[in-house]
Amino acid sequence: MANPFFQFKQFTVWHDKCAMKVGTDGVLLGAWASVQDAHRILDVGTGTGLVALMLAQRSLPDAKVIALEIDEAAARQAKENVTRSLWKDRIEVVKQDFLSYQSLDKFDVVASNPPYFVDSLSCPDQQRNMARHNNSLTYEKLLERVADLLAEEGLFTVVIPTDVADRVRTIASAHSLHAVRSLNVITKPGGAPKRTLITFSFHDQECVVEELLTEVARHQYSEEYIALTREYYLNMK
C-alpha cells in the first residue's frame, strides 16, 4: 500500500483522499515559481495543497495564499494539510471552480499545475479523471481567467507537457501574456524534456530559457535538482 502522506522538512502532505498524489511536477512548480515581493498568491487546482504550502514557505511573512480546488475531497484534504502547517493563518483553501472564481483584488503571483492529458482516454475513476484531464479547464480558459486575475506587474507560472508549450505560449499571447522564463525538465541523461515550466508576464521581454536534469541515475538526483528542492525535501542536504 502506498504511503498515505509525504513528509517534507517543514510540513507534511497527506494525499490519501486525493486523486493526484504528491509528484515531481508539483514540487518543481512550488520550488521554481517566483514569489519575490508577492503579497497575494493564487494556486489554481491546489489538490493536496502542496504548491500552496511550498509557496507560503518562501514568500513574504504577510503574503496571503488562496488555494483553489474544484474537487470536494481534495479541497477537504488540502484544508487539513494547511491546518496542520505553520502557515494556516496565511493560506485559505477555497472549494470553487476557477472559471467562476472572482476576486476584488488582483494577484501578484498565480501558479498552476493544471490537468494535462488533453487527448488521452478518460479513466474510469471520475475523481482521478477530473484531476488528470483538461476537458473542463482547457488551456484557453485557464489563460483567459489568469489574465483577468493577474496584477499588471504579476507573474503566472505553469507546468505543462513540453509538447504543448508552443501552443500554450500562442494562447497566452492572445491575452497579452508573454513568456519571460522557462525551464525544460529532463528526467534522465540524454533524454528529451517531457515537462516545461513557463512564467508569463504582461511585459514583453526576452524569455530566459533554462534546463534542469532531475536524475543522473535511477534514484540519484542531480546537483541542480538538489539545489532547487533542498529547502523542501526531508533528506536533501
Secondary structure, 3 states (H helix, E strand, C coil): CCCCEEEECCCEEECCCCCCCCCHHHHHHHHHCCCCCCCEEEEECCCCCHHHHHHHHHCCCCCEEEEEECCHHHHHHHHHHHHCCCCCCCEEEEECCHHHCCCCCCEEEEEECCCCCCCCCCCCCHHHHHHHCCCCCCHHHHHHHHHHHEEEEEEEEEEEEHHHHHHHHHHHHCCCCEEEEEEEEECCCCCCCCEEEEEEECCCCCCEEEEEECEEECCEECHHHHHHHCCCECCCC
